[in-house]
């Protein structure tokens, strides 16, 4: 199979869209292509998603032209997902405290534990986002750390498309 630009553009890469309240902007990115690699920032959801598609195309063109390995999206089949059930052993005193809290909330023990776990995960996600003080820390112009494609960002090198690929290559061979 010929894995050309069209092939990669038609793959179902995951797209994440987040709002940055500090800058009042939307950030869209494809984690499978590298969070600091394939991203876009827009004043609206639509603008961020539109710019992301342009960014994805530029990055994929660049990677193909340079012969870089391009990661394909991880396809998750329902059969590969965990069942959603697990057993956990806790001390009797912890079980009693959880049971009392669930009764106080008027929900089942399972529902209460689900709520506590979900809240904890949400707090951890919020903390990780708040620890990023600016977009330059959050989204690097280099692929070195978070990105599967270990090259300089084509956009940071001034790459605009196939027509200036030769000049981009020359500027990086110093």
C-alpha positions in Angstrom: 0.0 0.0 0.0 1.3 3.5 -0.9 1.3 5.5 2.2 1.2 9.0 0.7 -0.2 12.3 2.1 -3.8 11.4 1.2 -3.4 8.1 3.1 -2.2 9.8 6.3 -4.7 12.7 6.0 -7.6 10.1 5.9 -6.5 8.3 9.1 -8.6 8.9 12.2 -6.1 10.7 14.3 -7.5 11.8 17.7 -8.2 15.5 18.0 -8.2 17.2 21.3 -9.7 20.7 21.7 -9.1 22.7 24.9 -10.0 26.2 25.9 -7.3 28.4 27.4 -9.1 30.9 29.7 -6.0 33.0 30.3 -5.5 33.8 26.6 -9.2 33.3 25.7 -8.1 31.0 22.8 -8.8 27.4 21.7 -6.0 24.9 21.4 -6.4 21.9 19.1 -3.8 19.1 18.8 -3.3 15.6 17.6 -1.6 13.7 20.5 -0.6 10.8 18.2 1.5 13.1 16.1 2.9 14.8 19.2 1.3 17.4 21.3 4.0 19.9 20.7 4.2 18.9 17.0 0.7 19.0 15.5 -1.3 21.8 17.1 -3.1 25.0 16.4 -4.4 27.9 18.4 -7.5 29.9 17.4 -9.9 32.4 18.7 -12.8 30.0 18.1 -13.2 26.3 18.1 -13.7 26.3 14.3 -10.6 28.4 13.7 -8.5 26.1 15.9 -9.8 23.0 14.2 -9.3 24.5 10.7 -5.8 25.6 11.5 -5.1 22.1 13.0 -6.0 20.5 9.7 -3.6 22.9 7.9 -0.9 22.2 10.5 -1.4 18.4 10.1 -1.1 18.6 6.4 2.1 20.7 6.6 3.7 18.4 9.2 2.8 15.2 7.3 4.1 16.7 4.0 7.3 17.6 5.7 7.7 14.2 7.4 7.0 12.4 4.1 9.5 14.6 2.2 12.2 13.9 4.9 11.5 10.2 5.0 10.5 10.3 8.7 8.4 7.6 10.2 4.9 8.8 10.8 2.9 7.2 13.6 -0.5 5.9 12.8 -3.4 6.3 15.2 -3.9 3.6 17.7 -7.2 2.1 16.8 -9.1 0.9 19.9 -11.5 -1.9 19.3 -14.3 -2.3 21.9 -12.8 -5.8 22.5 -9.6 -4.2 23.6 -11.2 -2.0 26.3 -11.2 -3.2 29.9 -14.5 -4.5 31.2 -15.1 -1.5 33.4 -15.3 -3.8 36.5 -12.5 -4.3 39.0 -12.2 -5.6 42.5 -10.3 -3.7 45.1 -9.6 -4.9 48.6 -9.6 -2.2 51.3 -9.3 -2.3 55.1 -12.7 -2.7 56.9 -12.4 0.7 58.4 -11.9 2.3 54.9 -14.9 0.3 53.6 -17.0 1.5 56.5 -16.0 5.2 55.9 -16.8 4.9 52.2 -20.2 3.3 53.0 -21.1 6.1 55.5 -20.1 8.8 53.0 -22.2 7.1 50.2 -25.2 6.9 52.6 -24.7 10.6 53.5 -24.8 11.4 49.7 -27.8 9.1 49.2 -26.0 7.0 46.5 -24.8 3.5 46.2 -21.3 2.6 47.3 -20.3 1.9 43.7 -21.7 5.3 42.6 -19.9 7.1 45.4 -16.5 5.5 44.6 -17.0 6.3 40.9 -17.7 9.9 41.8 -14.6 10.1 44.1 -12.3 8.5 41.4 -13.7 10.8 38.7 -13.2 13.9 40.8 -9.7 12.9 41.7 -8.8 12.3 38.0 -10.3 15.7 37.1 -8.3 17.5 39.7 -5.1 15.8 38.5 -5.8 16.8 34.9 -6.5 20.4 36.0 -3.3 20.5 38.0 -1.3 19.3 35.1 -2.8 21.9 32.8 -2.3 24.7 35.4 1.3 23.8 35.9 1.9 24.9 32.3 2.4 28.6 32.7 2.5 29.5 29.1 2.0 28.0 25.6 5.7 28.0 24.9 6.2 25.4 27.7 3.0 23.6 26.7 3.7 23.5 23.0 7.3 23.5 21.9 8.4 24.5 18.4 10.8 21.5 18.6 9.7 17.9 18.4 12.4 16.7 20.8 10.5 15.8 23.9 6.8 15.1 23.4 6.8 14.3 19.7 7.1 10.9 18.0 8.6 12.7 14.9 12.1 13.7 16.2 12.7 16.7 13.9 12.5 20.4 14.1 9.0 21.8 13.5 8.5 22.6 9.8 6.6 25.8 10.8 9.5 26.9 13.1 11.8 26.5 10.1 9.6 28.6 7.9 8.3 25.6 5.8 5.2 26.7 3.8 4.8 23.7 1.6 6.5 21.7 -1.1 7.6 24.8 -3.0 10.1 25.9 -0.4 11.3 22.5 0.8 14.7 22.9 -0.8 15.3 26.2 0.9 14.2 24.8 4.2 16.6 21.8 3.8 19.5 24.2 3.0 18.8 26.3 6.1 18.9 23.3 8.4 22.2 21.9 7.1 24.6 24.3 8.8 
